[in-house]
């Protein structure tokens, strides 16, 4: 058994540090659909790393692109300077972006993308002479990263409760979880589109002239795979149009083929005004995010700015050369292997495999769309999350990586997954549930 490194200095994110360091799970390498831990055990990846390795691990074309770029140009600033790859990648990405969302602002993560989109929304309203529109609308149980903007519009209580009053002027729509009649829905549930009408009540309370934007995840992932009811996103779009409010889709998870279409905006046929991206943007090989905005929003800045700099916002690493190289290579892989739509081919098999667990021990609901699955467990009395974490441990020991959020198992495998691997994930979960009290 290899020597365990000193675990004391790394303060791990979103992790029970004391428990982990008492019994660490350390990954050493990855290839295709599999991780390998430091003991040499193969671990089937049921979560695409952290919703992000959409094309599978260790893709040679991406690795070589990063290596080549590092040797040629390791870094170049994009404040009043630039490098060709930043423009090349933006053009290539724009070809896959839906509707007229063709202008790309680079960030370094999903959290930064969410905060950037919120800032663009506020600045846009001011640029077009609607400076009273400063209110931002999120949704209960939403996850938009961990910046102060993202947790303000987000709606996961433990992400918010210890960080003070957050941004002012924020309201929240109700979530769509637990609507009667929607248990064990296959794909989009039938009931709950009317929950979008809560936006009308917020408008009535504050007046539309004070509201800048609404931000939602088309499918809420990190909170436990909440699939939008039929007609919900369409209704939200119509209300935003009626009151001249921007609609932002946070597609950090749903982007790049997760639903069987390039973006959730494509899948649902609903046009947002901005799209937040990260994760699958570079297949997670180099950290990177982006915000795509409509031509209308971009043009408002270009045509009305009274200062040379149209938007006073950016990051040192916006459009980093290595990230751009990784992104271009990632899009090449997606294109050449049809991965942006492969999820549509597998979604039926995936759906039936997920719902085969309906009668498994502890299961109280199952949700799915594209290649996302959520399996909700009955919480253990007086010990919320404990049951799911035990299932996580049992699956890992059996050589399958799953993700848990609360008492929900969340699955989002690489888009290269095969049917036999889907079967293995499901049967491993079934066995872990059977062995768990």
URGI-V355813 format. One record per helix or strand. SS is the DSSP state (H for helix, E for strand). FROM is the first residue (numbers start at 0). TO is the last residue. If there is no record, write none. Layout:
<<SS/FROM/TO> <SS/FROM/TO>>
This chain:
<<H/16/21> <E/26/31> <E/33/36> <E/41/44> <H/47/50> <E/56/56> <H/59/71> <H/83/93> <E/102/106> <H/109/126> <E/134/138> <H/147/152> <H/156/159> <E/169/172> <H/192/205> <H/207/209> <E/210/215> <E/218/219> <E/225/226> <H/231/241> <E/245/249> <H/263/267> <E/273/276> <H/278/280> <E/288/292> <H/294/303> <H/320/336> <H/338/354> <E/362/368> <E/371/376> <E/379/379> <E/382/382> <H/385/396> <E/399/400> <E/402/404> <E/407/410> <H/418/433>>
